[in-house]
């Protein structure tokens, strides 16, 4: 829901930094992989109860995720790069939730499982829509820079990052936040399935 607004707010700064990285010889795929590895490091920190340090690594990871697309648009976006980006993004999201389960298995395992199941629903509805949209030659006016049809929803990347940050800052409330965000993901799943059912008549 907030991705378009967040993108517009950070776009000038991200584009300036992307030009600096491009001049330094860093390409989009390198940034994608770096962002994923930093994300895994964030998960490792969270799993070991180093929540604030984990949050810093988490934000650094997502900065790389913003920069890879900006660098790609300054050169030549590729299907391979788009595929790598979305595949590693979903693995990153799962890793962070799993890390909270490891940080306190007795308390966090069940809500983490529920949240992971909700993420499965949002990701599959997102990707299923993108596959059929590509088959039909549909494009997204709201996200023209994406390498595939980007279907929005109540819980997009911005909301997910905010939720992860809140979990790091207040880990004692992970259970409540996990169940609450899973419920919001449920709304996203229902709306995406509804949109797809109507769009693909």
C-alpha positions as CSV (number, residue, x, y, z in Angstrom):
1,X,0.0,0.0,0.0
2,X,2.9,2.4,0.8
3,X,5.4,1.2,-1.7
4,X,4.7,3.9,-4.3
5,X,4.9,6.7,-1.7
6,X,8.1,5.3,-0.2
7,X,9.7,4.9,-3.6
8,X,9.0,8.5,-4.6
9,X,10.4,9.7,-1.3
10,X,13.7,7.9,-1.5
11,X,14.1,7.9,-5.3
12,X,16.3,11.1,-5.6
13,X,18.8,9.9,-3.0
14,X,18.8,6.3,-4.3
15,X,19.4,7.5,-7.9
16,X,22.3,9.7,-6.8
17,X,23.9,6.8,-4.9
18,X,23.3,4.5,-7.8
19,X,25.2,6.7,-10.2
20,X,28.2,6.7,-7.7
21,X,28.1,2.9,-7.5
22,X,27.9,2.6,-11.3
23,X,31.0,4.7,-11.7
24,X,32.7,2.5,-9.2
25,X,32.0,-0.5,-11.4
26,X,29.3,-2.1,-9.2
27,X,26.5,-3.7,-11.2
28,X,22.9,-4.4,-10.3
29,X,23.3,-8.2,-9.8
30,X,26.2,-7.6,-7.4
31,X,23.9,-5.4,-5.3
32,X,21.1,-7.9,-5.4
33,X,23.4,-10.7,-4.1
34,X,25.0,-8.3,-1.5
35,X,21.6,-7.3,-0.2
36,X,20.6,-10.9,0.2
37,X,23.8,-11.9,2.0
38,X,23.4,-8.9,4.3
39,X,19.8,-9.9,4.9
40,X,20.9,-13.4,5.9
41,X,23.4,-11.8,8.3
42,X,20.5,-9.8,9.7
43,X,18.6,-13.0,10.2
44,X,21.6,-14.6,12.0
45,X,21.9,-11.6,14.3
46,X,18.2,-11.7,15.1
47,X,18.3,-15.5,15.7
48,X,21.0,-14.8,18.4
49,X,18.9,-12.0,20.0
50,X,21.0,-9.2,18.6
51,X,17.9,-7.4,17.5
52,X,19.1,-3.8,17.1
53,X,22.2,-4.8,15.2
54,X,20.0,-7.1,13.2
55,X,17.7,-4.1,12.4
56,X,20.7,-2.1,11.1
57,X,21.7,-5.0,8.9
58,X,18.1,-5.4,7.8
59,X,17.9,-1.8,6.6
60,X,21.3,-2.0,4.9
61,X,20.0,-5.1,3.0
62,X,16.9,-3.3,1.8
63,X,19.0,-0.3,0.8
64,X,20.9,-2.6,-1.5
65,X,17.5,-3.9,-2.8
66,X,16.5,-0.4,-3.7
67,X,19.8,0.4,-5.3
68,X,20.0,-2.7,-7.6
69,X,16.9,-1.6,-9.5
70,X,18.2,2.0,-9.8
71,X,21.6,0.8,-11.1
72,X,19.8,-1.6,-13.6
73,X,17.7,1.3,-14.9
74,X,20.8,3.4,-15.5
75,X,22.3,0.6,-17.6
76,X,20.1,-2.2,-19.1
77,X,17.6,-4.1,-17.0
78,X,17.6,-7.8,-17.7
79,X,15.1,-10.7,-17.2
80,X,17.8,-12.6,-15.3
81,X,18.4,-9.7,-12.9
82,X,14.6,-9.3,-12.3
83,X,14.3,-13.0,-11.6
84,X,17.2,-13.0,-9.2
85,X,15.9,-9.9,-7.4
86,X,12.4,-11.3,-6.7
87,X,13.6,-14.8,-5.8
88,X,16.1,-13.6,-3.3
89,X,13.6,-11.1,-1.9
90,X,11.2,-13.8,-0.9
91,X,13.9,-15.9,0.6
92,X,15.0,-12.9,2.7
93,X,11.5,-12.3,4.0
94,X,11.2,-16.0,5.1
95,X,14.7,-15.9,6.7
96,X,13.8,-13.0,8.9
97,X,10.6,-14.6,10.2
98,X,12.4,-17.9,10.7
99,X,15.1,-16.0,12.7
100,X,12.6,-14.8,15.2
101,X,11.4,-18.4,15.6
102,X,15.0,-19.4,16.4
103,X,15.5,-16.5,18.8
104,X,12.8,-17.8,21.2
105,X,11.4,-21.1,19.9
106,X,9.0,-21.8,22.8
107,X,7.2,-18.5,22.4
108,X,7.8,-17.5,18.8
109,X,7.6,-20.7,16.7
110,X,3.9,-20.9,16.3
111,X,3.2,-17.3,15.4
112,X,6.3,-17.4,13.1
113,X,4.8,-20.4,11.3
114,X,1.5,-18.6,10.9
115,X,3.2,-15.6,9.5
116,X,5.3,-17.7,7.1
117,X,2.0,-19.3,5.9
118,X,0.6,-15.9,5.3
119,X,3.7,-14.9,3.4
120,X,3.2,-18.0,1.2
121,X,-0.3,-16.7,0.4
122,X,0.9,-13.2,-0.5
123,X,3.8,-14.4,-2.6
124,X,2.0,-17.0,-4.5
125,X,-1.0,-14.7,-5.3
126,X,1.5,-12.0,-6.3
127,X,3.6,-14.3,-8.6
128,X,0.5,-16.1,-10.1
129,X,-0.9,-12.8,-11.1
130,X,2.4,-11.7,-12.6
131,X,2.7,-14.9,-14.7
132,X,-0.8,-14.6,-16.2
133,X,-0.4,-10.8,-16.7
134,X,2.8,-11.4,-18.6
135,X,1.1,-14.0,-20.7
136,X,-1.6,-11.5,-21.6
137,X,0.9,-8.7,-22.2
138,X,-0.5,-6.6,-19.3
139,X,1.7,-3.8,-17.8
140,X,1.4,-2.0,-14.5
141,X,0.9,1.8,-14.7
142,X,1.5,2.1,-11.0
143,X,4.9,0.4,-11.1
144,X,6.3,1.0,-14.6
145,X,9.9,0.4,-13.6
146,X,9.3,-3.1,-12.4
147,X,10.5,-6.0,-14.6
148,X,7.2,-7.8,-14.2
149,X,3.6,-6.9,-13.4
150,X,3.8,-5.6,-9.8
151,X,0.4,-6.2,-8.1
152,X,0.0,-4.1,-4.9
153,X,-1.9,-4.8,-1.8
154,X,-2.3,-3.9,1.9
155,X,1.0,-5.5,2.8
156,X,3.8,-4.6,0.4
157,X,7.6,-4.4,1.0
158,X,7.4,-1.1,2.9
159,X,4.9,-2.4,5.4
160,X,6.8,-5.7,5.8
161,X,10.1,-3.8,6.5
162,X,8.3,-1.6,9.0
163,X,6.9,-4.7,10.7
164,X,10.3,-6.4,10.8
165,X,11.9,-3.2,12.3
166,X,9.2,-3.0,15.0
167,X,9.8,-6.7,15.8
168,X,13.5,-5.9,16.2
169,X,12.9,-2.8,18.4
170,X,10.2,-4.5,20.5
171,X,10.9,-8.3,20.3
172,X,8.8,-8.9,23.4
173,X,5.7,-8.2,21.2
174,X,6.7,-10.5,18.4
175,X,3.8,-12.8,19.0
176,X,1.2,-10.0,18.7
177,X,2.9,-8.4,15.7
178,X,3.2,-11.7,13.9
179,X,-0.4,-12.6,14.3
180,X,-1.5,-9.0,13.4
181,X,0.6,-8.8,10.3
182,X,-0.5,-12.3,9.2
183,X,-4.1,-11.0,9.4
184,X,-3.2,-8.0,7.2
185,X,-1.5,-10.4,4.8
186,X,-4.8,-12.3,4.7
187,X,-6.6,-9.2,3.5
188,X,-3.9,-8.8,0.8
189,X,-4.4,-12.4,-0.3
190,X,-8.2,-12.1,-0.6
191,X,-7.9,-8.8,-2.5
192,X,-5.3,-10.1,-4.9
193,X,-7.3,-13.3,-5.7
194,X,-10.3,-11.1,-6.2
195,X,-8.4,-8.8,-8.5
196,X,-7.0,-11.7,-10.5
197,X,-10.4,-13.4,-10.8
198,X,-11.9,-10.2,-12.3
199,X,-8.9,-9.2,-14.4
200,X,-8.5,-12.6,-16.1
201,X,-12.1,-13.0,-17.3
